[in-house]
């Protein structure tokens, strides 16, 4: 990441009027606006202010750069569990086992570049059979060399000063006419080692595949919590999407490395501190099905942030993973289900919840009660209810009995004509009675339910009150309670 010292203060997805990073009072890196104004590396502070009075001057921060490298390494764990940090703001990824999964080296490089742009960093990628060879190609932005023969040819043309141990001897190499690695390899090794040290030969041997390479791979933490400090006060929630994507990419890498899927995330929007401090605004996103992909999480966050009204400016954002479970294996079905998979349906439900609110997207949940109007309650669709739990909530002798597709909110009293219930036409009883008598603890109901058929062959669910009035002459009353499909 060649622009890391600058982009930790000014990510490439933010507008920058002119930022300049200083190291020991000299320019180390500058933004495009500052370069257009004439600022150059090595320039002093006074020269920068003379060319660009409104420039934002900041001192180089090693702490910020280390945190940025950790964040990028965490995000890239989604492509391989073997990610290591190298010198000079470089990350090494062993992708040998991941090429087929991601569709080849070209597509994998495109995805890595896209992720780094979303994180706010500019990157130069290099690919090679050896880690040190890929590192040298990336330092020179020399592309890919997928075979040892082509890697050897490309490395031979690279300048000697790309090697950190050789920079202290740059004048000596220039004096003997040794400018490229190919010429360096032809020098006598014993004499080169005595003059320049063993470290130079070790890095050359590692780049050309002549010696093994050992790395300390990045270890993901046990729990995920990431934070990003913004570079300006944000008053509109939808402008926080780029920063949220920065954190979601880290979450995606962490989930893949830990082989986990997330069911609920919490986005914390931090406000001013000090005397005007106030608690952070919390945006919680619950998913119908666990996921470990950033595309779907960002779609839901975009819907939530678009409707959010901020009560105070935001100066920082954080992301937490609330509920986790093991990553589910892909389906083993040979043929896809018509109308989309179960995952597609769950994604649609989650999008509806994000747009309409959790209280407006409900699902039916059986309740252990024989009374039909009480045997079902409506709960948010995101409430986890397994099929076994649904079946256990139903009385065992009711699960196999016919029930109407539509149950009326309130039973309708039916007229009686020629001693038969009437609803648009005389109804003919088409089943034996089902007696329901329950609710003695709150509201007693004693009914005999029948399936009735109209003259147009529509099926109705009707009942007759078994206890009506007093005395033997009390007439039965009939009610319509449901409609069959």
C-alpha positions, 0 to 999 in steps of 0.5 A, a space after each residue: 500500500 504505497 499511499 498508506 501514510 496519507 490514506 490513514 488520514 484521508 481515505 481514497 473514498 473521501 473528498 480531500 482539499 489537500 492533505 500533506 504528511 510530514 516526517 521530520 518536517 519534510 513531505 513524505 506523501 501528498 494528496 492529488 490536490 496537493 500534488 497539483 498545487 506543486 507540492 513534492 516529496 522532500 519539501 519543507 513545511 514552509 514551502 508547502 504553505 506557500 504553494 497551498 495555504 489551505 493544506 492540511 498538514 499532519 505528522 506521520 502516525 505509525 500507530 495509525 498505519 499499524 491499525 490500518 494494516 491490521 484492518 486490511 489483514 482482517 478483511 483479506 482473511 476471507 480469501 485465505 487464512 494465511 495472511 502475514 504482514 511484511 515490511 514497508 506497508 505490505 501484506 502477503 497472502 498465500 492464495 495457492 489453495 484459494 484460486 479455484 474457489 474464487 475463479 482464478 488469479 485474475 478474478 481474485 485480484 479484482 476482488 482484492 482491489 475492490 475490497 481495498 478501494 472500499 477500505 479506503 486504500 490504494 494498492 499495488 498487487 504482485 503475484 508470484 510462486 514465492 512470497 518475496 518474489 511477489 513482494 518485489 513485483 508489488 513494490 515495482 507494480 510489475 504485475 504477475 509472474 505465475 511460473 518460476 521461469 517468468 518470475 526469474 526473468 522479471 526479477 532479473 530486470 528489477 533494480 537492486 535498490 528495491 532490496 532493503 539490505 542493498 540500499 545502504 550500499 547503493 553508491 557502491 553498486 552504482 560504482 561497479 555497474 550493478 544496477 539490476 538483480 540479474 547482475 547482482 546474482 552474477 557477483 561472487 557470493 563470498 565477496 558479496 556476503 563479506 561486504 553487504 552481509 548475509 541478509 542480502 543473500 537471504 532475501 535474494 535466495 527467498 525471492 528466487 525460490 532457492 531457500 524456504 520462507 517462514 511467516 507468522 500468520 495473522 490470528 483473528 481475535 476471539 471476539 469481533 469489535 472494530 472501530 473507525 474514527 471519522 475525519 470530519 463530523 457527519 450530519 447525514 446518516 447515509 454518508 456513513 455508508 462508506 465507513 460502515 463498509 470499511 468495518 463490514 469488510 473486516 467482519 467478513 474476513 473475521 467470520 471466514 477465518 473463524 468459520 462462523 456466520 452472524 445473525 445480528 450486528 450492531 452499528 454504533 454511531 459515536 457523537 461528541 465527547 466532553 461536556 456535550 457528550 451523549 451516548 452513541 446511536 445504536 443501529 441493530 440489524 437482525 438477519 433471518 438467516 446467518 450470513 458471512 457475506 458483506 454484500 447482503 449486510 451492506 444492503 440492509 445497512 443502507 436501508 437502515 441508514 437511509 431512514 435514520 435521522 441523526 440527533 447529533 453529528 457523528 465522529 466515529 463508528 463501531 461495529 459489533 457481532 452480536 449473535 454467531 453460529 457455525 458456518 452452514 455448509 452449502 446445500 447438497 440438493 442436485 436441482 435448485 428449488 423452483 422460485 428461488 432457494 430458501 436463502 433467497 426468500 430469507 434475503 427478501 424477508 430481511 430486506 422487507 424488515 429493513 425497509 418496513 420495520 420489524 413490527 410490520 413483518 410478522 409470522 404466525 406462531 402456534 399457541 398451545 390452546 384448543 380455542 382457534 382464535 387463541 391458538 395462533 399469535 403473530 410475532 416478528 418474522 425475525 424471531 427464531 421459531 423452529 419447525 419442532 417448536 411449532 409442532 410442540 405448541 399444537 395439541 397432539 390430537 389437533 395436528 391432523 385435523 382439517 383447519 381452514 386457510 383463512 380464519 375470520 378475526 371475529 365469527 359471523 352469526 349466520 341466518 337460519 332458513 328452513 332449519 339450515 344455516 345460510 351464507 349466500 346460499 343454504 349450507 350443507 354440513 359435509 363432516 362429522 362434528 368436532 367438539 371444542 370445549 376449553 377456556 374454563 380458566 378465562 372464557 369458556 367456549 363450548 362449540 361443535 365445529 363442522 365443515 359446510 359446503 355452499 351451492 357453489 361448492 365453497 367450503 366453510 368452517 362453521 360452528 354451533 354453540 352447544 350451550 345457549 341460554 337455559 332450558 331445553 327449548 333454547 335454539 342453537 346459534 350458528 357462526 361462520 369462523 373460517 374459509 377453506 382454500 
